[in-house]
Amino acid sequence: MNVSHKFIYIVLLFCTVVLGGSIFKDAQEAFVAGDYETAYTLFEQVEVTHLNSGPLAYNKGNCQYQLGDYDKAIELYFSVLSSDAEESLKKNANYNMGNCYYRQSQVLANEDLRKALDKINQAVNVFRKSYTGVGSEDKTAKENIALARNKAKAYIATIKYVEALQKEIEEKRKALIEKLEMELASQNGINNGVIDVDNEIKVLASTLTEGPVVHDFSKYEKKLIELAPSQRGLNNAVSVSKKDAVTLEALQEKLAPPPPPPAAGQSGAQLPQMNQQAPPKASAALGVAESGQSILLNALIKKDSSTALPAGVAVAQQIQKALDILKGEQENSDQENEDQENEEDQEQQEGEDGEQGDQQDQQDQDGQQGEQENKEGDQEEQEQEQEQQDGQEDEQEDEQEGEQSQADDEQDQEEGETSEALEPEKVPDETAKAILDKERERKEKRLKIRMRQRGKVEKDW
């Protein structure tokens, strides 16, 4: 199954009548024709009169996907998820978002495998959101999930391999640097011996006078010969170091990223640019040192200090050059590791800051909610106090009315008794009857007040 085909599941929505009329139709036709920039521009024109449209954001995301701007496409697909679009459209947005993350992982694979792994994991997550287990599209989503997970496993295996390889390179480089430092010290020691002999020979030669006196140089020449075994052993050591450098460089080539693909209209067999120079190699410098050591050894055997001296200096310079190359590589590697650690720390800090921000937002929200609840509680307490106060006032009014009614009854009773005593046989006239009816009504009213049930009155406001 071809992965590149599986991850181009782009669905263009046909809703011309609902959104934008002829402009939307023109945008669709441009998309089908492969003119994605024109299609995107037309979709934006439609969006002016149809704000927050899920279908428009979806189709604009499709255009950006085809144009290779995966970040922008993901942003547009996310806006579909937050819109009031239909669930089927949101499902397709998740699917296409998975395609974007997968494409991003492919780009990052040659730069940073860990970032590529993060992208492929994001692809798996959104593919899962688009999978419901029903329909042919869900079958494709399921296949994409399997493909993305296999790619993630491959990235993990590659990361472990690269880390192991990097560790091996660091160990070999460190060991080689230590060896070359000792070999350089030995070479400088031999060179100093040659310099001493050469100086002694020059001093002796300066004292030569005309005559039969013969100066003996044999003791000085003997010193040169005595240096030869040490130089022979050092030659073998440098030869081994050169092989170690070749092995180290072969391991480093395994970590080198592949060359970029040729530009459009060019074949892959282009000649290298003349101004491009390959980085210096320690093995090359040690190869030059190895050749110089052969010359030096022969000069020592032949007791030729004038040849041995410059040859030894040149050998030491080449060993030093190899050391500089290796130490430079080590510094670069240490800097890359430090940068990666700083980047990881920064990402972790950003994640912690994000969590703290979310927690702070939640705390602020909880605090606001608590303040609102406290205000509501205070308001309820005030209402209860007001109700109690109203109830007490009602009770006081009822008691006062009851006392007044009782006083009126006693007064009526006294008046009645007095009236009966003074006029026991008098028949009331019409005016008296009206007064008695009015008094009866007052008694009934007072009786109702005394008999009224007291209780809490429900508020109706």
Secondary structure, DSSP 8 states (H G I E B T S, - for coil): --HHHHT--------TTTTTTHHHHHHHHHHHTT-HHHHHHHHHHHHTTSTT-HHHHHHHHHHHHHHT-HHHHHHHHHHHHTTT--HHHHHHHHHHHHHHHHHHHHHHTTT-HHHHHHHHHHHHHHHHHT--S-SHHHHHHHHHHHHHHHHHHHHHHHHHHHHHHHHHHHHHHHHHHHHHHHHHHHHHHHHHHHHHHHHHHHHHHHT--SSS-----HHHHHHHHHHHHHHHHHHHHHHHHHHHHHHHHHHHHHHS-------TT--S-----TT------HHHHHHHHHHHHHHHHHHHHTT-HHHHHHHHHHHHHHHHHHHHHHHHHHHHHHHHHHHHHHHHHHHHHHHHHHHHHHHHHHHHHHHHHHHHHHHHHHHHHHHHHHHHHHHHHHHHHHHHHHHHHHHHHHHHHHHHHHHHHH-TT----HHHHHHHHHHHHHHHHHHHHHH----------
